[in-house]
Amino acid sequence: MVHTFGSLGRLFALDTESGAFLEIDKVAKALLDGDDMSPFSSCEIADAQAEIAALKADGVLFATAQKATLPPFTPVIKAMCLNVSHNCNLACEYCFADGGTYCGERQTMSFDTAKAAIDMLVEASGTRRNLEVDFFGGEPMLDFDVVKKTVLYARSLEKPHNKNFRFTVTTNAYKLSDEDIDFFNEQMYNVVISIDGRKHVHDRVRKTVGGKESFDVVMKNALRFKQKRKGQYYVRGTFTRYNLDFASDVLFLNDMGFDQLSIEPVVLDPASPMAIRDDDIPTVLAEYDKLAAEYIERRKTDKWFNFFHFMIDIDNAPCAVKRLKGCGAGGEYVAVAPDGTVYPCHQFDGIAATALGNVFDKKLDENIRKRFYGCSVPTKTECSACWAKYYCSGGCMANSYKFCGGDINTPYKPACELMKKRVECALAIKAIENCSE
């Protein structure tokens, strides 16, 4: 399967199976697409045909699809999300976790529960040395004493068990002190801060529980964090139908001094006024084009920045398993709720049908885990004919479950077009930057 496309004023071809990515001209694109060749001379057509034939003979274009299979399931867990707080000091209108409560009671995780979760992770990780723990919520800073105790407890296990923990925390930064930032610098491998962009965009959907605007406090704290941060970080936002011009929010955050950015499309019931509708898709795709063009220009200046969805490594492709299933939910990755219930990932928290077990008995439902592990490109028949399948890996299982009748093997189609556009932009950016080096 060969996919051709235009991006950033250039033409490209991607072979799905070989992974070959080429810049092409109009003649080659017309030939590959089976278009009308009358605008081109016989010499142009012959030259392009010869080049395509040579690439096909070398297995670069129209490569034969190989039977894709996953290795057998193993119960090893290497990553864990601790939803330490089913509570939040903000009341974001689009929150998938229903204001941090996950459609349940407001509660926080005890240290005993967090400790049991870490013990389970150490035991379930087998011989894997590098382990990842993400503190999430709700707002984890509302339970930060437990976060700190948990980190220090995990550190105490590293040498005796030959483990190395990498911690991440995701916070809205509304309650962020210098002491917190110092702890982040000492212990957190990565920090994710939630800001949606421009003040009017952020304040429209990210007010406090009491209804106050939050932007000024969040931005002040985030800027202080950025100034003091030693290590990785991301500023992550969400765009909704209220700000389809989200490129302006990305660039605003960059203008504020942040250089590691991600803005994600909201996923909501179509009935929500914030949901991105089918007729909004052309506007969103054009916005990605706009952002990609500015991205290239800014990366030549002192406003250089990374945008998460434009970061694709075409020189060192991911391993076969990652190409077939980008997400390890339910397999090598699990999430833990405040009461100790284990779920396939944080977005399944509170969905009883997907509960795997509890950290206190350490017995997880292997049948559910195998079902999630097996969910991959080969099991998603609608993905088999998609050129982007090895970049998307079938999409988010939580979105599929929630919006496709509980079927994790059915891709959530509203996200497909956006994903394919981001991949096209990312590939074009990589090609253009490689040529300029």
VODRENDO-718812 format. One record per residue (C-alpha): residue in three letters; x, y, z. Coordinates in steps of 0.2 Angstrom, whole numbers, padded with zeros to 4 digits, always signed. Layout:
BEGIN
alaXYZ;...
END
This chain:
BEGIN
met+0000+0000+0000;val+0007+0017-0005;his+0000+0033+0001;thr+0004+0049-0008;phe+0000+0066-0001;gly+0005+0085-0002;ser+0010+0094+0014;leu+0020+0111+0016;gly+0021+0114-0002;arg+0029+0097-0006;leu+0023+0080-0012;phe+0027+0063-0003;ala+0024+0045-0004;leu+0024+0033+0010;asp+0024+0014+0008;thr+0014+0007+0023;glu+0023-0010+0024;ser+0041-0006+0020;gly+0040+0011+0029;ala+0049+0020+0015;phe+0046+0038+0014;leu+0050+0048-0002;glu+0048+0065-0009;ile+0041+0064-0026;asp+0036+0075-0040;lys+0019+0078-0049;val+0022+0065-0062;ala+0026+0051-0049;lys+0011+0056-0039;ala-0001+0055-0054;leu+0006+0038-0058;leu+0005+0031-0041;asp-0012+0037-0039;gly-0018+0031-0056;asp-0023+0049-0061;asp-0024+0056-0079;met-0007+0057-0086;ser-0011+0068-0101;pro-0003+0084-0093;phe+0014+0076-0094;ser+0026+0072-0108;ser+0030+0054-0114;cys+0048+0056-0108;glu+0042+0062-0090;ile+0031+0047-0089;ala+0044+0035-0095;asp+0057+0041-0082;ala+0045+0041-0068;gln+0039+0023-0073;ala+0057+0017-0073;glu+0061+0024-0056;ile+0045+0017-0048;ala+0048+0000-0056;ala+0066+0000-0048;leu+0059+0005-0031;lys+0046-0009-0033;ala+0059-0022-0037;asp+0070-0017-0022;gly+0055-0019-0011;val+0054+0000-0007;leu+0037+0003-0015;phe+0022-0009-0015;ala+0030-0020-0002;thr+0022-0036+0002;ala+0012-0036+0018;gln+0019-0047+0031;lys+0007-0057+0043;ala+0007-0047+0058;thr+0006-0056+0075;leu+0010-0051+0093;pro+0021-0062+0104;pro+0012-0072+0117;phe+0005-0063+0132;thr+0016-0061+0147;pro+0009-0055+0164;val+0024-0043+0166;ile+0019-0025+0171;lys+0032-0011+0169;ala+0021+0004+0170;met+0008+0010+0182;cys-0003+0025+0184;leu-0008+0030+0202;asn-0024+0040+0202;val-0020+0046+0219;ser-0035+0059+0219;his-0052+0057+0214;asn-0054+0075+0217;cys-0049+0091+0209;asn-0049+0110+0213;leu-0054+0114+0195;ala-0070+0109+0186;cys-0065+0108+0168;glu-0081+0106+0158;tyr-0074+0093+0146;cys-0066+0082+0159;phe-0067+0064+0155;ala-0066+0060+0173;asp-0081+0070+0178;gly-0072+0083+0187;gly-0059+0071+0194;thr-0072+0060+0203;tyr-0073+0047+0189;cys-0092+0047+0192;gly-0090+0042+0210;glu-0086+0049+0227;arg-0072+0062+0229;gln-0058+0052+0238;thr-0040+0052+0239;met-0028+0037+0240;ser-0020+0032+0256;phe-0002+0028+0258;asp-0005+0010+0262;thr-0014+0008+0246;ala+0000+0017+0236;lys+0013+0006+0245;ala+0003-0010+0240;ala+0002-0004+0222;ile+0021-0001+0222;asp+0024-0018+0230;met+0013-0026+0216;leu+0022-0017+0202;val+0039-0023+0209;glu+0033-0041+0210;ala+0024-0041+0193;ser+0038-0033+0184;gly+0049-0049+0185;thr+0066-0045+0178;arg+0062-0028+0171;arg+0073-0016+0179;asn+0066+0001+0173;leu+0049+0005+0179;glu+0037+0020+0176;val+0025+0027+0188;asp+0013+0042+0184;phe+0004+0051+0198;phe-0013+0057+0191;gly-0030+0062+0196;gly-0041+0072+0197;glu-0027+0083+0204;pro-0013+0073+0212;met-0007+0089+0221;leu-0022+0087+0233;asp-0014+0071+0239;phe+0004+0077+0238;asp+0010+0070+0255;val+0005+0053+0248;val+0014+0056+0232;lys+0030+0061+0241;lys+0029+0046+0253;thr+0026+0034+0239;val+0041+0041+0229;leu+0053+0039+0244;tyr+0046+0021+0247;ala+0049+0016+0229;arg+0066+0023+0230;ser+0070+0012+0245;leu+0066-0003+0235;glu+0077+0001+0220;lys+0093-0007+0226;pro+0086-0022+0235;his+0076-0027+0220;asn+0087-0020+0206;lys+0074-0008+0200;asn+0075+0010+0193;phe+0059+0020+0195;arg+0055+0035+0183;phe+0041+0046+0190;thr+0029+0057+0181;val+0016+0069+0188;thr+0002+0077+0179;thr-0005+0093+0187;asn-0016+0108+0183;ala-0003+0119+0193;tyr-0016+0128+0202;lys-0008+0123+0218;leu+0010+0123+0215;ser+0023+0129+0228;asp+0042+0132+0226;glu+0044+0117+0238;asp+0033+0106+0226;ile+0044+0111+0211;asp+0060+0107+0221;phe+0053+0090+0224;phe+0049+0088+0206;asn+0067+0092+0201;glu+0073+0080+0214;gln+0062+0065+0210;met+0051+0068+0194;tyr+0058+0062+0177;asn+0044+0071+0169;val+0031+0084+0174;val+0015+0087+0163;ile+0006+0104+0166;ser-0012+0107+0160;ile-0015+0124+0151;asp-0027+0126+0136;gly-0018+0141+0129;arg-0024+0159+0128;lys-0032+0166+0143;his-0050+0167+0136;val-0049+0149+0129;his-0042+0142+0146;asp-0054+0152+0157;arg-0069+0147+0147;val-0068+0129+0151;arg-0056+0127+0166;lys-0063+0137+0180;thr-0061+0132+0199;val-0074+0122+0208;gly-0080+0138+0215;gly-0082+0145+0197;lys-0067+0157+0197;glu-0056+0159+0182;ser-0040+0150+0184;phe-0028+0156+0170;asp-0019+0169+0179;val-0014+0158+0194;val-0010+0143+0183;met+0001+0153+0171;lys+0010+0162+0185;asn+0014+0145+0193;ala+0019+0137+0177;leu+0031+0151+0172;arg+0039+0149+0189;phe+0040+0131+0187;lys+0048+0133+0169;gln+0061+0144+0176;lys+0066+0132+0190;arg+0063+0116+0181;lys+0078+0104+0179;gly+0072+0090+0168;gln+0059+0085+0156;tyr+0042+0093+0156;tyr+0026+0096+0144;val+0013+0109+0144;arg-0002+0100+0138;gly-0019+0107+0133;thr-0035+0102+0125;phe-0044+0110+0111;thr-0063+0110+0109;arg-0076+0116+0096;tyr-0074+0133+0106;asn-0056+0135+0099;leu-0054+0127+0083;asp-0040+0139+0079;phe-0030+0129+0092;ala-0013+0133+0082;ser-0015+0151+0090;asp-0015+0142+0107;val+0001+0132+0104;leu+0010+0147+0097;phe+0004+0158+0112;leu+0011+0145+0124;asn+0027+0145+0114;asp+0027+0164+0115;met+0025+0163+0134;gly+0042+0153+0134;phe+0037+0135+0134;asp+0046+0124+0122;gln+0038+0107+0125;leu+0020+0107+0120;ser+0005+0096+0116;ile-0013+0101+0112;glu-0025+0087+0110;pro-0042+0086+0102;val-0056+0084+0115;val-0066+0068+0115;leu-0084+0070+0120;asp-0101+0064+0116;pro-0107+0072+0100;ala-0121+0080+0109;ser-0109+0091+0119;pro-0107+0109+0112;met-0089+0107+0114;ala-0087+0091+0104;ile-0078+0092+0087;arg-0091+0088+0074;asp-0089+0080+0057;asp-0091+0097+0048;asp-0077+0104+0059;ile-0064+0092+0052;pro-0059+0102+0037;thr-0056+0117+0048;val-0045+0107+0061;leu-0035+0099+0046;ala-0031+0116+0040;glu-0026+0122+0057;tyr-0013+0107+0058;asp-0006+0113+0041;lys-0005+0131+0048;leu+0004+0125+0064;ala+0016+0114+0054;ala+0021+0129+0043;glu+0024+0140+0058;tyr+0033+0125+0068;ile+0046+0124+0054;glu+0049+0142+0054;arg+0050+0144+0073;arg+0062+0129+0075;lys+0075+0140+0065;thr+0074+0153+0078;asp+0076+0156+0097;lys+0057+0151+0098;trp+0062+0133+0094;phe+0049+0121+0101;asn+0043+0103+0101;phe+0025+0099+0097;phe+0021+0081+0103;his+0011+0075+0088;phe+0024+0081+0076;met+0038+0071+0084;ile+0040+0055+0073;asp+0057+0046+0071;ile+0057+0040+0053;asp+0075+0034+0055;asn+0073+0023+0070;ala+0055+0015+0068;pro+0047+0008+0084;cys+0048-0011+0087;ala+0035-0022+0079;val+0025-0023+0095;lys+0024-0005+0096;arg+0019-0003+0078;leu+0004-0016+0081;lys-0002-0009+0097;gly+0005+0008+0103;cys-0003+0007+0120;gly+0001-0006+0133;ala-0016-0004+0143;gly-0020-0019+0153;gly-0004-0028+0148;glu+0012-0020+0153;tyr+0003-0004+0159;val-0011-0003+0172;ala-0019+0010+0183;val-0024+0010+0201;ala-0039+0019+0209;pro-0039+0027+0226;asp-0047+0011+0234;gly-0034+0000+0226;thr-0044-0006+0211;val-0033-0010+0196;tyr-0039-0005+0179;pro-0032-0007+0161;cys-0028+0012+0161;his-0033+0028+0170;gln-0047+0031+0157;phe-0056+0015+0162;asp-0055+0020+0181;gly-0073+0018+0188;ile-0079+0006+0174;ala-0083-0010+0184;ala-0083-0021+0169;thr-0065-0018+0165;ala-0058-0019+0183;leu-0044-0031+0184;gly-0042-0034+0202;asn-0035-0025+0218;val-0018-0021+0223;phe-0020-0029+0240;asp-0023-0047+0234;lys-0012-0045+0218;lys-0023-0056+0208;leu-0027-0049+0192;asp-0040-0055+0179;glu-0029-0063+0166;asn-0043-0065+0154;ile-0047-0047+0153;arg-0028-0043+0152;lys-0026-0054+0137;arg-0041-0046+0129;phe-0033-0029+0130;tyr-0016-0036+0126;gly-0023-0044+0110;cys-0032-0028+0104;ser-0020-0022+0090;val-0020-0018+0072;pro-0022-0036+0066;thr-0038-0037+0077;lys-0045-0021+0070;thr-0052-0026+0053;glu-0056-0008+0049;cys-0038-0003+0051;ser-0031-0016+0040;ala-0033-0005+0024;cys-0027+0011+0032;trp-0010+0018+0027;ala-0007+0025+0044;lys-0010+0009+0054;tyr+0008+0007+0060;tyr+0009+0025+0066;cys-0008+0025+0075;ser-0008+0007+0080;gly-0027+0007+0080;gly-0030+0022+0091;cys-0036+0023+0109;met-0045+0008+0117;ala-0053+0019+0130;asn-0061+0030+0116;ser-0066+0014+0107;tyr-0074+0007+0123;lys-0084+0023+0127;phe-0090+0028+0110;cys-0090+0012+0100;gly-0102+0001+0111;gly-0089-0006+0123;asp-0079-0014+0108;ile-0061-0010+0110;asn-0057-0017+0093;thr-0068-0004+0084;pro-0058+0011+0080;tyr-0065+0028+0086;lys-0067+0035+0069;pro-0069+0054+0073;ala-0050+0053+0079;cys-0044+0044+0063;glu-0044+0059+0051;leu-0035+0070+0064;met-0022+0056+0067;lys-0019+0054+0049;lys-0016+0073+0046;arg-0004+0074+0061;val+0006+0060+0054;glu+0007+0068+0037;cys+0012+0084+0044;ala+0025+0076+0055;leu+0033+0066+0041;ala+0034+0081+0030;ile+0042+0091+0044;lys+0055+0078+0046;ala+0059+0077+0028;ile+0060+0096+0026;glu+0071+0097+0042;asn+0082+0083+0036;cys+0085+0092+0019;ser+0090+0108+0028;glu+0103+0100+0039;
END
